[in-house]
Amino acid sequence: MSGARRIFRIPGRFGMRRGGALDEVQVAYESWGELNAARDNAVLIFTGLSPSAHAASSAADPTPGWWEEMIGPSRPIDTRRFHVICVNSLGSCFGSTGPASPDPATGAPYRLDFPVLTLEDVAAAGRRLLEHLGIDVLHTLVGPSMGGMTALAYAAQNPGKARRLLLISCAARALPYAIALRSLQREMVLQDPAFAAGRYDAAAGPLPGMRMARKLGMITYRSAREWEQRFGRERIAQERQGGDGYAPDFEIESYLEANAQKFIGQFDPACYLALSRASDLFDLAEHGGSVAAGLGRLGVEAAMVIGVETDVLYPIHQQRELAAGLAQAGVPVVLEELPCIQGHDAFLVDMDRFRPPVARFFAQDQPRRRGLLGQLLDDGRLDAALPESRVQHRARLHIAGAADHRAGHRIADDGIAALQGP
């Protein structure tokens, strides 16, 4: 448990979008930087399915966070300028109320008795936290992966309450491929005899089902191209091999097993099921009748959408759909298509490619610098020369709202070849 974690207890009953209500709901969160006197420099981050609120280190908890290289002084989300808040999702198991939490009525964990969870519920809990903190309008709303869909839910439910929107590797709704994969992951957990219809032993639980679900998840989170480069057909050292004929032979098998073992020791099975299903249930079209109508009601002043070319879970065409829809709604938007090989998880690991566009987006509302050098810096055309970026190639796609707000224009830019840092 992070020493920086704080708990907000929502007063009264918390109604759920698809029926039912929760009592004594709590939301775990962490924060960095100071809220200014105008209370208009707040940045809210919604997480992906499995992270906690510990996105970055702090004096209260110096351990690295899951987005350590993105948040902090002089980093893209600069805590000298912004008051950054990261919430643990409602339904999770890292401090916020979820299926692993005790039901106040019985004292036993909710497990399968937890009401159907939606990302709108996760967003609503985040909104209640901000109201408690005295923050009405966010400077920027940020969401990677499931957090991006939660950010869309937040903006759709609270139009005009976020000035800017940063969406990363997400979509307006899950497509059949992603739904099918998550459905299979849930079935692996539910069919494990140790799950026992939700009455599993918290100290043990459905370990085989969770292991298999996590392995399948990792296959969708990364890319074949990355694994070809990292592992190839490298064999496990003989002293590490098992004794039977079907024991793992390859390093990729060892990698999947190690990742699965780490995950099952950290995440509760019922929470996993609830958040997985919530990701499938979300559809922005429910907020207005169509995806275009949903994007048209967000009330943001500017947006950036970042996608990864090798993402199979939320393919790049889904980020293009978001950017085009925002542009059609008259929102100035920049779409960044990054050539990362790490697939969906690239936003967690390929910081050299993700830092520059995020830094540009957060610098957009600062006074522009004078002279040719300043213009190049403001336009991001020198960021590849900075030692920290080390990016070999960058493709940028700008989409801005047309004057009549009915269409957008597209400007392709292959970027500038990166200069190598020392």
N, C-alpha and C positions, 0 to 999 in steps of 0.2 A: 504494500500500500504506500502511495506517495505521501511524503510528509507535507507536500504543498496542497494536497487535496482538501477542498472545502465542500461542505454539504449545505444545500438549501432545501428546506422542508416546505413543500407547497401546502398552504393552509386549505382546509376543507377537502371535499371530494374532487377527484380529478376524473372528468368524464372522458371516455375513450371514443374515438370516431366511429368504430363499428359496433358500439354497444358495450354496456358495462361501465364500471367506474372503479377507481382505486382510492383507498384511504391511506393517509400518512405517506404520501409519495415524497421521495427525496431525489434530488438531482446533484450528482457530484460534478465538480468543475475545478479547474485551475486557471490562474490568470497571471499575466506578465505585463509590466509597464504600468503607467499611471493614467487614470481617467482625468481628462482635462476639465477646466472649470465649466466649459460649455457642454460637456458630456457628449461630444460629437466625434470622438476619436476611437470609438470602440470597434473592435474587429471580433466577430464571433465565428468560431470554427466548429463545424459538425464533423464527426469522424466517420471512417469506414466501419465495417461491421465489427471488427474485433478490437480496435485500440481502446485504451483508457483515455482519460482526460489529460494524461501526462504527455503533452506534445513537445515540451522543451524543458530543459533544466532551469533551476532557479536557486536562490540562496536557501530556500526551504527544502529543496530536493535537488541536489547537484547531479543526480543520475541523468544520463542522456534520455531525452524524450523521443517519441516515434517520428517527430518532424524537427529534430534538433537543428539541422542546418538551415531551416527555413525561418525560424522564429528567434529573435534576440537582437541585441544592439548591433547595428550595421548589417544585419541580415535582411533578406528581402521583406519580411514582415517585421519592420524595425520597431522594437519595443521602446526606443527613445521617442518615437512619434505616436505610437498607438498603444491603447490598452487592449490587450489580446486576451480573449476568453475562449477556452476549449471545454466543451461539455461532454461528459460521458452519457451516451444515449440512454434514454428511458428504455428498459428492456434488457440492458446489458448487466454485467456482473462485476463491475468495478466501482461500486458505490452508489449508482443510481438504482431506483426500484426496478426490479425485473422478475422473471419467473423463479429465480433462485432466492428471492427475498421472502421473508416470512409474511404470510397473510395475517394482518392484525386480528382477524376474526377467529383464526384457529391456532396461530403460532407456528404452523407448519409451512414449508415453502409452497408458493403458488404452483410451481411446475406447470402442468397442463391446464390448471384452472385459471391461469393468467388470462385476462381478456385478450381478444385478438388485437395484436399490436400493428399500428400503421406508422409510416414515417411522418404523417401529419401529427400523430401523438408525440413522437420524438421532438418535432419542431415546436409543438405547443408547450411542451415542458421547457424547452429552451427560451421561449417567449416569456413564460412566467418567471424564469430566473432573471431575465433582463429587466422586467418590470420591478422585481425585488431590488435590483441593483440601481434603479433609477435611470435606466438607459432606454430612451424611446426610439431613436433612429440610429441605426448602425452606420458607421462609416463604410464598412465592407463586410459582406457575408461570404464565408469561404466554405467550400465543401469538396473533398475528394471522394470518389467512389460512392458508396452509399451516402456519405455525407453531402455529396453534391445534390442527390435527389432530396435529401432532407432540407438542404438549403432552398431548393425550388419549392418544396412544400411550405417552408417558412415564409418565403416571399409571396407565394400565392395566397396564403392565409392572412398575411399582414402587408397588403400592398403599400408601397411607399415607406415602409419602415426599415429599409436598407437602401442606402444611396448607391452602393456598388456591389457587384456580384462576381465572384471568382469560382468557376465550376471546373473541376478537374476529373477527367476519366469517368464521366457519369453520363446520364441520359434522361430524357423526359419520361421514359418508362422502360422496363425490361422487355426484351424481345424473347421469342420462344426458345431460342438456344440457351440463353442465360437462365430462363425459368426451368427448362428441362434439367440443366446441370444442377441447379440448387434443389430441385425436387428430388433428384437422385441422392444428393448428399443428405437431405432430411430423411429419406427412406432408409439409408444406411444406419442412421442413428435410431430411428423408430423401430427398426426390425431387429436390432441387437437385443437378445434376451435380457441382458443386464439393464436395459432401459426400463423394463418392467412397467410399461404404461405410465411412466412419469414417476414411479415410486422407487427410483434408483437410489443406491447408496451414494451420498455425496462424496465420500472418501474414495470411491472406486468408480461407479457409474459405467456407462456403456463404452468402455475404452476401445474395443475393436471397431465399433461403429463410428466413433469420433475420429479414430485414426484414419479410416478409409475415407470419411468425408473430407478431412483436412487434406489428404493426399490428392483427391480429386480436385479440391479447391486450388491447391498449389499448381496443378497442371493448367487450370484456367487463368491463374493470376500471372503466370510467366509466359515465355514464348519458346517455341521449338528452336528458333534461331539462337537464343541465348544459351540454351542447354547444349546445343551442338558446339558452341564455342567454349563453354565452361567445362563440359564433361566429355563430349564426344562419346567414344565407346570405352572409356577408361574403366578398368576392372578394379574391384575392391581388392585390397591387399590380402594375400592368402591367410595371414594370421587373423584377419577380421571376418573371414567367411564362415557361414554356418555349416552345420554338418550334413543336412539333408540335400537331396538333389534339386530342390526348388528354393533354396536359400538365395538371397540376393547375390548377384554376380557383379552388378555394375554400380559405379559411383552415383549415378542418378537415383538408383533405388535407395542407396544409403542416405542421400540428401533428403528425399521425400520422407523417409522414416524418421530422421532426426527432427525435421520440421514438425511432423505430426506428433511426435512425443512431447515436444515443447508446448504445442498448442493444447493438447488434452490435459496438461497439468495446470493450465491457466484459465480455461474457458468452460463455463457451465453448459451442459448439453441443452437444457430447456431454453436458455437464453439464446443459444446458437439457433435453435429452431425458430424462435420468435422473430429474431432479427432477419434471418434468411427469408422467412415468409413475408415480412414487412417490405423487404426489398422487391419481391415479386409483385406485391399488391399495389405498389405506388404507380400512379398514372396521372401525369399532369393534366391530361385531358378531362379529368374529373373536376378540374377547377376552371370551368368555363365552357365545356362542351367539346373542345378540341385542344390539341397541343398548342396550336397557334394562338387560340384564345387564352389559354393558360399563360403563355409567355407574354401575351399582351397586357396582362393585369398586374405584373410584378411591380411596376412603378420604380424601377431602378434607373439611375442616370448614366451608368456605364457598366460594361461587363467584359470579362475575358473568359474564353472557353479554351481549355487545353485538352488535347487528345494525343494518343500515342498510336503510331502506325501499326504496331504489333499487338495491340489489345484485342483479344478475342471475346472477352466478357462484355465490354461495351465498345464495339468497333468504332473506328474513326468517323464513319458516316453518321453515327448518332450525335457526336459532338458538332458535326457540320449542321445537322438538323437544328440543334439548339442555337447555334450562332446565326443561322439564316432566319430562324423564327424571331430571335431578339432584334435582328436588323429590320425585319419587316414591321416590328412593333415600334420602330423608331429609336431603338437603343443603340448608341455607338458601341460596337463590340469588336473585339479582336479575337480571332481564332488562331491558335498556335497548334500546328501539327508537328509533333516531335518524332524524330527517327530513332527513338529508344528501342533497344532490343529486349528490354526486360518485361514487355507486355504491360498488363494492367497494373502491376506493382511498381512500375517505373517511378511513380511520384514519390515512392518511399526510398528508392535506392539510387536513381540517376539524378543526383542533385546538380551535377554540372550542366545538365540540360534544363532542369526545372527552375533553378534559381534565377537565371536572367529574365525570362518572361514574367515571372511573379514580381521580381524587383521593378521591372518597367511598369507593370500595372499599378503598383503601389506608389510609384514616383510620378504618375500622371497628373496628380492634383497639386504637385509642388510647382513653385515658380520656375519657368523655363530658363535655362542658362543662355547667355549671350554668345554670339560668334559662331563660326562654322564648327569648331570643336564641340561647343555646347549643343548645337543642333544634332550632331552625330551621336552624342551621348544620349540626348533626349529620345532620339529615334531608335536607340538600341543598336546602332550600327558599329559601335566599338565594343560592345559587351563581349564579343567573341575573343577580343584581344586581351581581356583581363585574365590574369593567371588562374583565378579560381574557376573559370568556366571550362577551359580546355575542350570546347565543343568543336568537333570536326566539321559538322555541317548543320545548318539550321534552315528549315523552310517555314516561312511565315505566311499566313493568309489573313488579310484584313477584311473584315466585313463591316461596313458602316451603314447606318440607316440612310436611305435616300431621302431627298427633300420632301417627296410626297408621302413618305412613311409606308409605301406599299411594296417597295422592293429594296434590294441592297446592291451595292456594287462590290466587285471582287478584284483585289489587286494581288497578283502573285509576285512573290519576291523570294528568290533562292538564297538570299542572304550573302554574306561575305565569308570567304574561307577563313577559318579560325587560325589565329596565330598561336603557336605553342607557348605555354607558360614555362617558367623555369622548372 
